[in-house]
Amino acid sequence: MTPSANILCFGAAHFDRTLQCTEQFVPAASNPVRTLHRKPGGVARNIAVHLRLLGNNVAMLSAVGDDGDGEQVIAALSELGIDTRRMHKLDGKHTAGYTAVLDDTGELALGMMDAEVYDLLSIDLLKDQLANLQAWPWWLIDANLPAPTIDWLTENKGSSKFCAATVSPSKGARFAPVLDKLDLLIANRAEAKVLTGIEINEIDQAKTAIDVLRGKGVCDVVITLGAKGVVSSSGDSTAFWHPLPTKVCDVNGAGDAFYSGFLSRFTKPGAMMDDAVAEGLAMASLTAETEGTTVWNLTQSAVDTRAEHAFKKLI
């Protein structure tokens, strides 16, 4: 039996709320709405949950406020068997959250992200825990952490492997000064452009961007191209992977799911890049066929079966 991986996830864990206007949206006015859903979110949280559902040993490090949302975020993670002892509940603060307001046609009218609590994940908050953090062989760190904290973690990772989750183009730029200290970088085309300056619309442009990133010292790189597929590079091999056949229901969370599938395989002893990409593509496909960001009935067998259809072309 393949042993479980041990992964510590740093970053966002909060609630996402989606509201929809019941009449035409009017800016700078009170708009009647209905609540469509309220669900857990955050890049690191989404990745951690699927990693745990795949049977891995997972811990979560984040910050929440001393409020009901914070208590619910921690409780939900704990109920899944995720280690929450590094979740910081900060007095007098409120838990982060994203609120999307859709107009009456279903298009986004307004998006609001309150992420101030993550700015408090400072070096001072974490430095006394460093030895404990270094005990985890793999770190998944999303770019919601402050830039100085990311820099400090890269300097003090010890023997832990560092995987960067870029989150967004603006936040992904926080990894630019430390590329030579990353063990693994997974980014979409827009995030990769911020780190390389290369516009990525085609496969050959993704390969060029990967060459730049590896030239800056990143050991292993994956650039996701949405519906076009994935380009991966490890050792002296760079390959393009077609997306897997998928009956799309909801693409929300598919990007985070790729991280989960990839890391679940890549962090195990003797793992190969090809196997990890195939499992990442399988997780993204299964998630896109599911309403919401989490495949709650996930099984390793389902992932393995879907991953069998993955194939690559060397470029």
PAZAPA-4460 file (N, C-alpha, C; in steps of 0.05 Angstrom, whole numbers, plus 32768, in hexadecimal, padded with zeros to 4 digits):
% residues 315
    n_x    n_y    n_z   ca_x   ca_y   ca_z    c_x    c_y    c_z   seq   type   mol
   8011   7FE8   8000   8000   8000   8000   8012   8019   8000     1      M     A
   800B   802D   7FEF   801A   8045   7FED   8017   8055   8007     2      T     A
   802D   805E   8014   802A   806D   802D   801E   8088   8028     3      P     A
   8011   8093   803D   8005   80AD   803B   801B   80C2   803B     4      S     A
   8016   80D8   802D   8029   80EF   802D   8023   8100   8046     5      A     A
   8036   8110   804E   8033   8122   8065   8037   813F   805B     6      N     A
   8021   814E   805A   8022   8168   804D   8016   817D   8060     7      I     A
   8024   8193   8063   801B   81AA   8073   8013   81C0   8060     8      L     A
   7FF9   81C8   8061   7FEF   81DD   804F   7FED   81F7   805D     9      C     A
   7FFA   820C   8052   7FF9   8227   805D   7FE7   8238   804B    10      F     A
   7FD6   8248   8057   7FC7   825B   8047   7FAA   825F   804E    11      G     A
   7F9A   8264   803A   7F7E   826E   803F   7F6B   8258   8046    12      A     A
   7F5A   825E   805A   7F44   824C   8062   7F2E   825E   806D    13      A     A
   7F18   825F   805E   7F03   8272   8066   7EE8   8268   805A    14      H     A
   7ED4   827A   8058   7EBB   8273   804B   7EB7   8285   8033    15      F     A
   7EAD   8279   801E   7EA5   8287   8006   7E87   828A   8006    16      D     A
   7E7D   82A1   7FFF   7E60   82A5   7FFE   7E58   82B0   7FE2    17      R     A
   7E43   82A6   7FD7   7E39   82AF   7FBE   7E1C   82B8   7FC0    18      T     A
   7E17   82D1   7FB9   7DFD   82DD   7FB9   7DF5   82E4   7F9D    19      L     A
   7DDB   82E4   7F97   7DD2   82EC   7F7C   7DBB   8300   7F7F    20      Q     A
   7DBD   8315   7F6F   7DA8   832A   7F6F   7D8E   831E   7F64    21      C     A
   7D78   8325   7F70   7D5E   831C   7F66   7D52   8330   7F53    22      T     A
   7D5F   8347   7F50   7D57   835B   7F3D   7D71   8366   7F2F    23      E     A
   7D6E   8377   7F1B   7D85   8382   7F0E   7D98   8390   7F21    24      Q     A
   7DB2   8389   7F20   7DC6   8394   7F32   7DC9   83B2   7F2D    25      F     A
   7DC9   83C1   7F43   7DCC   83DE   7F41   7DE5   83E6   7F52    26      V     A
   7DFA   83F0   7F46   7E12   83F7   7F56   7E0B   840D   7F6A    27      P     A
   7E1A   840E   7F80   7E17   8422   7F94   7DFB   8425   7F9F    28      A     A
   7DEE   840D   7FA1   7DD2   840D   7FAC   7DCE   83F3   7FBA    29      A     A
   7DB8   83F2   7FCA   7DB0   83DA   7FD7   7DA3   83C7   7FC3    30      S     A
   7DAD   83AE   7FC1   7DA2   839B   7FAE   7D96   8383   7FBD    31      N     A
   7D7E   837B   7FB7   7D73   8363   7FC3   7D81   834A   7FB7    32      P     A
   7D88   8338   7FC9   7D97   8320   7FC0   7D8C   8307   7FCD    33      V     A
   7D94   82F0   7FC2   7D8F   82D7   7FD0   7DAA   82C9   7FD3    34      R     A
   7DAE   82B9   7FE8   7DC6   82AB   7FED   7DC6   8291   7FDD    35      T     A
   7DDA   828D   7FCC   7DDB   8274   7FBD   7DEA   825F   7FCD    36      L     A
   7E01   8267   7FD9   7E0F   8253   7FEA   7E23   8261   7FFB    37      H     A
   7E2B   8253   8010   7E40   825B   8022   7E50   8242   8027    38      R     A
   7E69   8242   801F   7E78   8229   8021   7E95   822F   8028    39      K     A
   7EA3   821B   8034   7EC0   8220   803A   7ED0   8224   8021    40      P     A
   7EE4   8235   8023   7EF5   823B   800C   7F11   8242   8015    41      G     A
   7F21   824C   8002   7F3D   8252   8007   7F4E   823E   7FF9    42      G     A
   7F63   8247   7FEB   7F73   8235   7FDA   7F80   821F   7FEB    43      V     A
   7F8E   8226   8000   7F9C   8211   8010   7F87   81FE   801D    44      A     A
   7F71   8209   8026   7F5C   81F8   8031   7F51   81E5   801D    45      R     A
   7F4B   81EE   8005   7F40   81DD   7FF0   7F54   81C6   7FE9    46      N     A
   7F6D   81CD   7FE7   7F82   81B9   7FE2   7F84   81A5   7FF8    47      I     A
   7F84   81AF   8011   7F87   819E   8028   7F70   818A   802B    48      A     A
   7F58   8192   8025   7F41   8180   8027   7F43   8169   8014    49      V     A
   7F49   816F   7FFA   7F4B   8159   7FE7   7F63   8147   7FED    50      H     A
   7F79   8153   7FF7   7F90   8142   7FFF   7F88   812F   8015    51      L     A
   7F78   8138   8028   7F6F   8127   803E   7F5C   8112   8034    52      R     A
   7F49   8119   8022   7F36   8106   8017   7F45   80F0   8007    53      L     A
   7F5D   80F6   7FFD   7F6D   80E3   7FEF   7F7E   80D2   8002    54      L     A
   7F7A   80D7   801D   7F87   80C5   8030   7FA2   80CF   803B    55      G     A
   7FA9   80E8   8035   7FC3   80F2   803E   7FC1   80FD   805B    56      N     A
   7FD8   80FF   8068   7FDA   810C   8082   7FDE   812A   807D    57      N     A
   7FCB   813A   8085   7FCB   8156   807E   7FC7   8168   8097    58      V     A
   7FD6   817E   8097   7FD2   8192   80AC   7FCD   81AD   809E    59      A     A
   7FC0   81BF   80AC   7FB9   81D9   80A0   7FC3   81EF   80B3    60      M     A
   7FD1   8202   80A7   7FDA   821A   80B6   7FCD   8232   80A9    61      L     A
   7FBD   8240   80B9   7FB0   8258   80AF   7FA9   826A   80C6    62      S     A
   7F9A   8280   80C1   7F91   8292   80D5   7F73   8296   80D1    63      A     A
   7F64   8296   80E7   7F48   829C   80E7   7F43   82B0   80FE    64      V     A
   7F2B   82BC   80FE   7F24   82CE   8113   7F17   82BF   812B    65      G     A
   7F12   82CE   8140   7F04   82C2   8157   7EE6   82C6   8153    66      D     A
   7EDC   82B9   813E   7EBF   82BC   8138   7EB4   82A0   812F    67      D     A
   7E9A   82A0   8129   7E8D   8287   8122   7E99   827A   8109    68      G     A
   7E9F   828B   80F5   7EAB   8280   80DD   7EC5   8272   80E2    69      D     A
   7ED5   827E   80F3   7EEF   8272   80F9   7EEC   8257   8107    70      G     A
   7ED9   8256   811A   7ED4   823C   8127   7ECB   8227   8114    71      E     A
   7EB9   822F   8101   7EAE   821C   80EE   7EC4   8212   80DA    72      Q     A
   7ED6   8224   80D2   7EEB   821C   80C0   7EFD   8207   80CD    73      V     A
   7F05   820C   80E6   7F16   81FA   80F4   7F08   81DF   80F9    74      I     A
   7EEF   81E0   8101   7EE0   81C8   8107   7EDC   81B6   80EF    75      A     A
   7ED7   81C3   80D8   7ED3   81B4   80BF   7EEC   81A6   80B6    76      A     A
   7F03   81B3   80B9   7F1C   81A6   80B3   7F22   818F   80C6    77      L     A
   7F1E   8194   80DF   7F24   8180   80F3   7F13   8167   80EF    78      S     A
   7EF9   816B   80E8   7EE7   8154   80E4   7EF1   8142   80CD    79      E     A
   7F00   814D   80BA   7F0B   813D   80A4   7F25   812E   80AC    80      L     A
   7F2F   8134   80C4   7F48   8128   80CC   7F60   8139   80C5    81      G     A
   7F5C   8152   80BD   7F72   8164   80B8   7F7C   8170   80D2    82      I     A
   7F96   8170   80D6   7FA2   817A   80EF   7F9F   8199   80EF    83      D     A
   7F91   81A3   8103   7F8C   81C0   8104   7F9B   81CE   811B    84      T     A
   7FAF   81C1   8126   7FBD   81CD   813D   7FCD   81E6   8135    85      R     A
   7FD1   81EA   811B   7FDF   8202   8112   7FCC   8217   8107    86      R     A
   7FB3   8214   810C   7F9F   8229   8105   7F9F   823E   811A    87      M     A
   7FA5   8257   8113   7FA7   826C   8127   7F8D   827C   8128    88      H     A
   7F81   827B   8140   7F68   828A   8145   7F70   82A4   8152    89      K     A
   7F6C   82BA   8144   7F77   82D4   814D   7F62   82E5   815B    90      L     A
   7F67   82EC   8173   7F55   82FC   8183   7F4F   8317   8176    91      D     A
   7F36   831F   8175   7F2E   8339   816B   7F2E   833B   814D    92      G     A
   7F33   8325   813F   7F33   8326   8122   7F1C   8316   8117    93      K     A
   7F16   8319   80FD   7F00   830A   80F2   7F0B   82F9   80DB    94      H     A
   7EFE   82E3   80D6   7F07   82D0   80C3   7F04   82DB   80A6    95      T     A
   7F17   82D4   8095   7F16   82DD   807A   7EFD   82D2   806C    96      A     A
   7EF7   82DE   8055   7EE0   82D4   8045   7EDE   82E1   802A    97      G     A
   7ED4   82D2   8017   7ECF   82DD   7FFD   7EB1   82DD   7FF8    98      Y     A
   7EA7   82F4   7FEE   7E8A   82F7   7FE7   7E88   82FF   7FCA    99      T     A
   7E79   82EE   7FBB   7E73   82F4   7F9F   7E55   82FC   7F9D   100      A     A
   7E51   8313   7F90   7E35   831C   7F8A   7E31   8319   7F6C   101      V     A
   7E1E   8308   7F65   7E17   8304   7F49   7DFF   8316   7F41   102      L     A
   7DFF   831F   7F29   7DE7   832E   7F20   7DD0   831B   7F1A   103      D     A
   7DBA   8325   7F12   7DA2   8314   7F0E   7DA5   8300   7EF7   104      D     A
   7DBA   8304   7EE6   7DBF   82F1   7ED0   7DD3   82DB   7ED8   105      T     A
   7DDF   82DF   7EF0   7DF3   82CB   7EF9   7E10   82D4   7EF4   106      G     A
   7E14   82EB   7EE8   7E2F   82F5   7EE4   7E39   8303   7EFD   107      E     A
   7E54   8303   7F02   7E5F   830F   7F19   7E5C   832E   7F18   108      L     A
   7E4F   8339   7F2B   7E4B   8356   7F2D   7E60   8362   7F3F   109      A     A
   7E67   8354   7F54   7E79   835E   7F68   7E86   8347   7F77   110      L     A
   7EA0   8348   7F7A   7EAE   8334   7F8A   7EBE   8342   7FA0   111      G     A
   7EBC   8338   7FB9   7EC9   8345   7FCF   7ED8   8330   7FDF   112      M     A
   7EF3   8335   7FE3   7F03   8323   7FF2   7F0F   8331   800A   113      M     A
   7F08   8328   8022   7F14   8332   803A   7F29   831E   8044   114      D     A
   7F42   8324   8040   7F57   8311   8047   7F6B   831D   805B   115      A     A
   7F63   8331   8069   7F76   833F   807B   7F82   832D   8090   116      E     A
   7F73   8319   8099   7F7D   8308   80AF   7F95   82F8   80A6   117      V     A
   7F98   82F2   808C   7FAF   82E4   8082   7FC8   82F4   8083   118      Y     A
   7FC5   830F   8083   7FDD   8320   8085   7FEA   831D   80A1   119      D     A
   7FDB   8312   80B4   7FE5   830E   80CF   7FF5   82F4   80D3   120      L     A
   7FF7   82E4   80BD   8007   82CC   80BE   8025   82D5   80BB   121      L     A
   802F   82E1   80CF   8049   82EE   80CE   805F   82DB   80D7   122      S     A
   8077   82E4   80D2   808F   82D5   80DB   808E   82D2   80FA   123      I     A
   8087   82E7   8108   8086   82E6   8125   8072   82D1   812F   124      D     A
   805C   82CE   8120   8047   82BB   8128   8051   829E   8124   125      L     A
   8062   829A   8110   8069   827F   8109   8085   8276   8113   126      L     A
   8096   8288   811A   80B2   8281   811E   80B6   826D   8135   127      K     A
   80A5   826F   814A   80A8   825C   8160   80A0   8240   8159   128      D     A
   8091   823D   8142   8088   8223   813A   809A   8216   8124   129      Q     A
   80B0   8223   811E   80C0   821B   8107   80C8   81FE   8107   130      L     A
   80D2   81F4   811E   80DB   81D8   8120   80C4   81C5   811A   131      A     A
   80AC   81CC   8123   8095   81BB   811E   808D   81BC   8101   132      N     A
   808F   81D3   80F5   8088   81D6   80D8   809C   81C6   80C7   133      L     A
   80B5   81C7   80CE   80CA   81B9   80BF   80C7   819A   80C1   134      Q     A
   80B7   8191   80D4   80B3   8174   80D7   80A1   8168   80C1   135      A     A
   8094   817A   80B2   8082   8171   809C   8093   8170   8083   136      W     A
   8094   8159   8075   80A5   8156   805D   809D   8168   8046   137      P     A
   8083   816F   8044   807A   8180   802E   806A   8197   8039   138      W     A
   806F   81AF   802D   8060   81C7   8032   8052   81CF   8019   139      W     A
   8037   81D4   801B   8028   81E1   8005   8022   81FD   8010   140      L     A
   802C   8211   8003   8029   822C   800D   801B   823E   7FF8   141      I     A
   8004   8248   7FFF   7FF6   8259   7FEB   7FFE   8277   7FF0   142      D     A
   7FFA   8286   7FDB   8005   82A2   7FDB   7FF3   82B5   7FEA   143      A     A
   7FE0   82AB   7FFA   7FD2   82BD   800D   7FE3   82C4   8025   144      N     A
   7FF9   82B6   8029   800B   82BE   803F   801A   82D7   8037   145      L     A
   8021   82E8   804B   8030   8301   8044   804B   82FA   8037   146      P     A
   8054   830C   8026   806D   8307   8018   8085   8303   802B   147      A     A
   8088   8313   8041   809F   830D   8053   809D   82F2   8060   148      P     A
   8085   82E8   8065   8083   82CD   8071   808A   82B8   805D   149      T     A
   8082   82BC   8044   808A   82A9   802F   80A8   82A8   802C   150      I     A
   80B5   82C0   802C   80D2   82C1   802A   80DF   82B2   8041   151      D     A
   80D5   82B7   8059   80E1   82AA   8071   80DD   828C   8070   152      W     A
   80C6   8283   8067   80C2   8266   8066   80D5   8259   8052   153      L     A
   80D9   8266   803B   80EC   825A   8027   8108   8258   8032   154      T     A
   8110   826C   8043   812B   826C   804E   812D   8257   8065   155      E     A
   8116   824F   8070   8117   823E   8088   8108   8223   8084   156      N     A
   8106   821A   806C   80F7   8202   8067   8106   81E9   806F   157      K     A
   8120   81EB   8073   8130   81D4   807B   812E   81BF   8065   158      G     A
   8128   81A6   806C   8125   8190   8059   8109   818E   804D   159      S     A
   80F7   819F   8056   80DB   819E   804C   80DB   81A7   802F   160      S     A
   80CB   819A   801E   80C7   81A2   8003   80B1   81B7   8001   161      K     A
   80B6   81CB   7FF1   80A4   81E3   7FF0   8096   81E4   7FD5   162      F     A
   807B   81E1   7FD6   806A   81E4   7FBE   805B   81FE   7FC0   163      C     A
   805E   820F   7FAB   8051   8229   7FAB   8036   8228   7F9C   164      A     A
   8021   8232   7FA9   8007   8235   7F9C   8002   8253   7F98   165      A     A
   8002   825B   7F7F   8004   8277   7F78   7FEA   8287   7F7D   166      T     A
   7FD3   827B   7F7F   7FB9   8287   7F87   7FAE   829A   7F71   167      V     A
   7FBD   82AE   7F6A   7FB4   82C2   7F56   7FCC   82D1   7F4B   168      S     A
   7FC9   82DF   7F34   7FE1   82ED   7F2A   7FED   8301   7F3E   169      P     A
   7FDC   8310   7F4B   7FE7   8325   7F5D   7FF5   8319   7F75   170      S     A
   7FE9   8304   7F80   7FF5   82F7   7F98   800C   82E5   7F90   171      K     A
   800A   82D8   7F79   801F   82C6   7F70   803A   82D4   7F6E   172      G     A
   8039   82EE   7F69   8052   82FD   7F66   8063   82FC   7F80   173      A     A
   8056   82F4   7F96   8065   82F2   7FB0   807A   82DD   7FAF   174      R     A
   8078   82CA   7F9C   808C   82B5   7F9A   80A4   82BD   7F88   175      F     A
   80A1   82D3   7F7A   80B6   82DB   7F67   80D2   82DD   7F73   176      A     A
   80D6   82E8   7F8B   80F1   82EA   7F97   80FD   82D0   7FA0   177      P     A
   80EC   82BB   7FA2   80F6   82A2   7FAF   80F4   828A   7F9C   178      V     A
   80F2   828F   7F82   80EF   8279   7F6F   8105   8264   7F72   179      L     A
   811D   826D   7F78   8134   825B   7F79   8133   8249   7F92   180      D     A
   8120   824E   7FA3   811D   823D   7FBC   8104   822C   7FBB   181      K     A
   80F5   822D   7FA5   80DD   821C   7FA3   80E4   8201   7F98   182      L     A
   80D8   81EC   7FA3   80DB   81D1   7F98   80C7   81CB   7F83   183      D     A
   80B0   81D7   7F84   809A   81D2   7F71   8089   81EB   7F6E   184      L     A
   8083   81F2   7F56   8071   8208   7F50   805C   81FF   7F3D   185      L     A
   8043   8203   7F45   802C   81FE   7F33   801D   8219   7F30   186      I     A
   801A   8222   7F17   800D   823C   7F12   7FFD   823B   7EF8   187      A     A
   7FE8   824C   7EF7   7FDA   824E   7EDD   7FE9   8262   7ECB   188      N     A
   7FDE   8266   7EB3   7FED   8276   7EA0   7FF0   8293   7EA9   189      R     A
   7FDB   829E   7EB5   7FDD   82BA   7EBE   7FF1   82BE   7ED5   190      A     A
   7FF2   82AB   7EE7   8004   82AC   7EFE   8021   82A7   7EF4   191      E     A
   8024   8295   7EE1   803F   8291   7ED5   8049   82A9   7EC6   192      A     A
   8037   82B8   7EBA   803F   82D0   7EAC   804B   82E5   7EBF   193      K     A
   803E   82E7   7ED7   8048   82FA   7EEA   8065   82F3   7EF3   194      V     A
   806B   82D9   7EF5   8085   82D0   7EFE   809A   82CF   7EE8   195      L     A
   8092   82D0   7ECF   80A5   82CE   7EB9   80A4   82E5   7EA5   196      T     A
   808E   82F4   7EA4   808B   8309   7E91   8082   82FE   7E75   197      G     A
   807C   82E4   7E73   8075   82D8   7E5A   8057   82D5   7E57   198      I     A
   804C   82DF   7E42   802F   82DB   7E3C   802C   82BE   7E33   199      E     A
   8019   82B0   7E40   8016   8293   7E3B   7FFA   828D   7E2F   200      I     A
   7FF9   8288   7E16   7FE0   8281   7E08   7FE3   8266   7DFB   201      N     A
   7FFB   825E   7DF4   8000   8245   7DE6   8014   8233   7DF5   202      E     A
   8015   821B   7DED   8026   8207   7DFB   8044   820F   7DFA   203      I     A
   804D   8219   7DE3   8069   8220   7DE1   8070   8238   7DF3   204      D     A
   805D   824A   7DF7   8062   8260   7E0A   8063   8256   7E27   205      Q     A
   8053   8242   7E2E   8055   8236   7E48   8070   8228   7E4C   206      A     A
   807A   821B   7E37   8094   820F   7E39   80AA   8223   7E3E   207      K     A
   80A8   823A   7E2F   80BC   824F   7E33   80BB   825A   7E50   208      T     A
   80A3   825E   7E5A   80A0   8268   7E75   80AC   8254   7E89   209      A     A
   80A7   823A   7E85   80B2   8226   7E96   80D1   8226   7E95   210      I     A
   80DC   822A   7E7D   80F9   822C   7E7B   8104   8243   7E8C   211      D     A
   80F5   8259   7E8B   80FD   8271   7E9B   80FC   826A   7EB9   212      V     A
   80E6   825E   7EC2   80E3   8257   7EDE   80F8   8244   7EE8   213      L     A
   80FD   8230   7ED8   8112   821C   7EDF   812D   8229   7EDF   214      R     A
   8131   823C   7ECD   814A   824B   7ECD   814E   825C   7EE5   215      G     A
   8138   8264   7EF2   8139   8273   7F0B   813C   8261   7F23   216      K     A
   813C   8247   7F1F   8142   8234   7F35   812B   8223   7F3F   217      G     A
   8113   8225   7F33   80FD   8214   7F3C   8102   81F7   7F31   218      V     A
   8101   81E4   7F43   8108   81C8   7F3B   80F3   81BC   7F28   219      C     A
   80DA   81BD   7F30   80C5   81B1   7F20   80AF   81C5   7F1C   220      D     A
   80A4   81C7   7F04   8090   81DC   7EFD   8079   81CF   7EED   221      V     A
   8061   81D9   7EF4   8049   81D2   7EE5   803A   81EC   7EDF   222      V     A
   8033   81F0   7EC5   8022   8207   7EBE   8008   81FB   7EB3   223      I     A
   7FF2   8203   7EBF   7FD8   81FA   7EB6   7FCD   820E   7EA2   224      T     A
   7FC0   8203   7E8D   7FB6   8213   7E77   7F98   8211   7E75   225      L     A
   7F8A   820C   7E8B   7F6D   820A   7E8B   7F64   81F3   7E79   226      G     A
   7F51   81F9   7E67   7F45   81E5   7E56   7F59   81DA   7E41   227      A     A
   7F70   81E8   7E3E   7F84   81DF   7E2A   7F96   81C8   7E35   228      K     A
   7F98   81C6   7E50   7FA8   81B1   7E5B   7FBD   81BB   7E6E   229      G     A
   7FD4   81AD   7E70   7FE9   81B2   7E83   8004   81AE   7E76   230      V     A
   8018   81BF   7E7E   8033   81BA   7E76   8044   81B6   7E8F   231      V     A
   8053   81A0   7E90   8063   8199   7EA8   8080   8196   7EA0   232      S     A
   8092   819B   7EB4   80AE   8198   7EAF   80BC   818E   7EC8   233      S     A
   80CD   8179   7EC5   80DD   816E   7EDB   80F5   8161   7ECE   234      S     A
   810C   8164   7EDB   8125   8159   7ED0   812A   8165   7EB5   235      G     A
   812F   8155   7EA0   8134   815F   7E85   811C   815B   7E73   236      D     A
   8104   8157   7E7F   80ED   8151   7E6F   80D7   8166   7E73   237      S     A
   80CC   8170   7E5D   80B5   8182   7E5E   809F   8176   7E4C   238      T     A
   8086   8176   7E56   8071   8169   7E48   8057   8178   7E48   239      A     A
   8047   8175   7E34   802C   8180   7E33   8018   8169   7E38   240      F     A
   8003   816F   7E48   7FEF   815C   7E4F   7FD4   8167   7E46   241      W     A
   7FC4   8157   7E37   7FA9   815F   7E31   7F97   815C   7E49   242      H     A
   7F83   816D   7E4C   7F70   8169   7E61   7F61   814F   7E5E   243      P     A
   7F57   8144   7E73   7F48   812B   7E72   7F2B   8130   7E6A   244      L     A
   7F1E   811D   7E5C   7F02   8120   7E55   7EF1   8124   7E6F   245      P     A
   7EE1   8139   7E6E   7ED3   8142   7E87   7EB7   814C   7E80   246      T     A
   7EA3   8142   7E8E   7E87   814D   7E8B   7E85   8164   7E9F   247      K     A
   7E8B   817C   7E96   7E8E   8193   7EA7   7E73   819B   7EB4   248      V     A
   7E74   819D   7ECF   7E5D   81A7   7EDE   7E64   81C1   7EEB   249      C     A
   7E7C   81C3   7EF8   7E84   81DB   7F06   7EA2   81DB   7F08   250      D     A
   7EB0   81ED   7EFB   7ECD   81EE   7EFA   7ED9   81FA   7F13   251      V     A
   7EC8   8205   7F25   7ED1   8211   7F3E   7EE1   81FD   7F4E   252      N     A
   7EF9   8203   7F56   7F09   81F1   7F66   7F19   81DD   7F57   253      G     A
   7F16   81DC   7F3C   7F25   81C8   7F2D   7F44   81CE   7F2E   254      A     A
   7F4B   81E7   7F2E   7F67   81EE   7F30   7F74   81E5   7F4A   255      G     A
   7F66   81EA   7F60   7F70   81E1   7F7A   7F71   81C3   7F7B   256      D     A
   7F5D   81B6   7F6F   7F5C   8199   7F6F   7F74   818D   7F60   257      A     A
   7F7E   819B   7F4B   7F96   8192   7F3D   7FAD   8190   7F51   258      F     A
   7FB1   81A5   7F61   7FC6   81A5   7F75   7FC4   818C   7F87   259      Y     A
   7FAB   8187   7F90   7FA7   8170   7FA3   7FAF   8156   7F96   260      S     A
   7FA5   8151   7F7E   7FAC   8138   7F71   7FC9   8136   7F6B   261      G     A
   7FD5   814B   7F61   7FF2   814C   7F5B   8002   8146   7F74   262      F     A
   7FFD   8155   7F8A   800D   8152   7FA2   8008   8137   7FB0   263      L     A
   7FF0   812D   7FAE   7FEA   8113   7FBB   7FFD   80FD   7FAF   264      S     A
   8003   80FF   7F95   8014   80EC   7F89   8032   80F4   7F8B   265      R     A
   8038   810E   7F86   8053   8117   7F84   8062   8116   7F9E   266      F     A
   8054   8118   7FB4   8061   8119   7FCE   8068   80FD   7FD9   267      T     A
   8060   80E8   7FCB   8065   80CD   7FD4   8080   80C3   7FCB   268      K     A
   808D   80B2   7FDA   80A8   80A8   7FD2   80A9   809C   7FB6   269      P     A
   80BD   80A4   7FA7   80C1   8099   7F8C   80AD   80A4   7F77   270      G     A
   809F   80B9   7F7E   808B   80C4   7F6B   8098   80D0   7F53   271      A     A
   8089   80CE   7F3C   8092   80D9   7F23   8080   80F0   7F1B   272      M     A
   808B   8103   7F0D   807B   811A   7F03   8063   8111   7EF3   273      M     A
   8067   80FE   7EE1   8051   80F5   7ECF   8039   80EA   7EDF   274      D     A
   803F   80DA   7EF4   8029   80CF   7F04   801A   80E6   7F13   275      D     A
   802A   80FA   7F1C   801E   8110   7F2B   800C   8121   7F19   276      A     A
   8015   8127   7F01   8005   8137   7EEF   7FEB   8128   7EE8   277      V     A
   7FEE   810E   7EE3   7FD6   80FE   7EDC   7FC2   80FE   7EF3   278      A     A
   7FCB   80FC   7F0C   7FB8   80FD   7F22   7FAD   8119   7F26   279      E     A
   7FBD   812E   7F21   7FB3   8149   7F22   7F9D   814E   7F0E   280      G     A
   7FA2   8145   7EF5   7F8D   8148   7EE1   7F74   8139   7EE8   281      L     A
   7F77   8121   7EF4   7F60   8111   7EFB   7F50   8120   7F11   282      A     A
   7F5D   812B   7F25   7F4F   813A   7F3A   7F41   8152   7F2F   283      M     A
   7F4E   8161   7F1D   7F41   8178   7F11   7F28   8170   7F01   284      A     A
   7F2A   815A   7EF3   7F14   8150   7EE3   7EFC   8148   7EF5   285      S     A
   7F02   8139   7F09   7EED   812F   7F1B   7EE0   8147   7F2A   286      L     A
   7EEF   815B   7F31   7EE4   8172   7F3F   7ED3   8183   7F2C   287      T     A
   7EDB   8185   7F13   7ECB   8194   7EFF   7EB1   8187   7EF9   288      A     A
   7EAF   816D   7EFF   7E96   815E   7EFB   7E84   815F   7F13   289      E     A
   7E8D   816E   7F28   7E7F   816F   7F42   7E75   818B   7F47   290      T     A
   7E5E   818E   7F51   7E54   81A8   7F59   7E62   81B1   7F73   291      E     A
   7E6F   81C7   7F73   7E7F   81D0   7F8A   7E9C   81CA   7F86   292      G     A
   7EAC   81D0   7F9A   7EC9   81CE   7F98   7ED5   81B4   7FA3   293      T     A
   7EC4   81A3   7FAF   7ECE   818B   7FBC   7EBF   8172   7FB3   294      T     A
   7ECE   815D   7FAC   7EC3   8143   7FA5   7EC2   8133   7FBF   295      V     A
   7EAB   8135   7FCD   7EA9   8129   7FE8   7EA9   810B   7FE7   296      W     A
   7EA0   80FF   7FD1   7EA0   80E1   7FCF   7EB9   80D7   7FC1   297      N     A
   7ECF   80E6   7FC3   7EE8   80E0   7FB5   7EF4   80C6   7FBE   298      L     A
   7EFE   80B6   7FAB   7F0D   809D   7FB1   7F26   809D   7FA0   299      T     A
   7F3B   8091   7FAB   7F54   808E   7F9C   7F4F   807E   7F82   300      Q     A
   7F3E   806A   7F84   7F38   805A   7F6D   7F2C   806B   7F56   301      S     A
   7F1A   807D   7F5C   7F0F   808F   7F48   7F24   80A0   7F3B   302      A     A
   7F37   80AA   7F4B   7F4C   80BB   7F41   7F5E   80AA   7F2F   303      V     A
   7F66   8092   7F38   7F78   8081   7F28   7F6B   807A   7F0D   304      D     A
   7F51   8074   7F0D   7F44   806D   7EF5   7F43   8084   7EE1   305      T     A
   7F3E   809C   7EEB   7F3D   80B4   7EDA   7F5A   80BA   7ED0   306      R     A
   7F6E   80B7   7EE1   7F89   80BD   7EDA   7F94   80AB   7EC4   307      A     A
   7F89   8094   7EC1   7F93   8081   7EAC   7F90   808D   7E90   308      E     A
   7F7E   80A0   7E8D   7F79   80AB   7E73   7F8C   80C3   7E6C   309      H     A
   7F9D   80CB   7E7F   7FAF   80E1   7E7B   7FC6   80D9   7E68   310      A     A
   7FCD   80EB   7E56   7FE4   80E5   7E45   7FF3   80FF   7E3F   311      F     A
   800D   80FC   7E38   801D   8114   7E34   802B   8113   7E18   312      K     A
   8035   812A   7E10   8045   812D   7DF8   805E   813D   7E00   313      K     A
   8075   8132   7DFD   808E   8140   7E03   8091   8159   7DF1   314      L     A
   8099   816F   7DFC   809D   8187   7DED   80B8   8193   7DF2   315      I     A
***
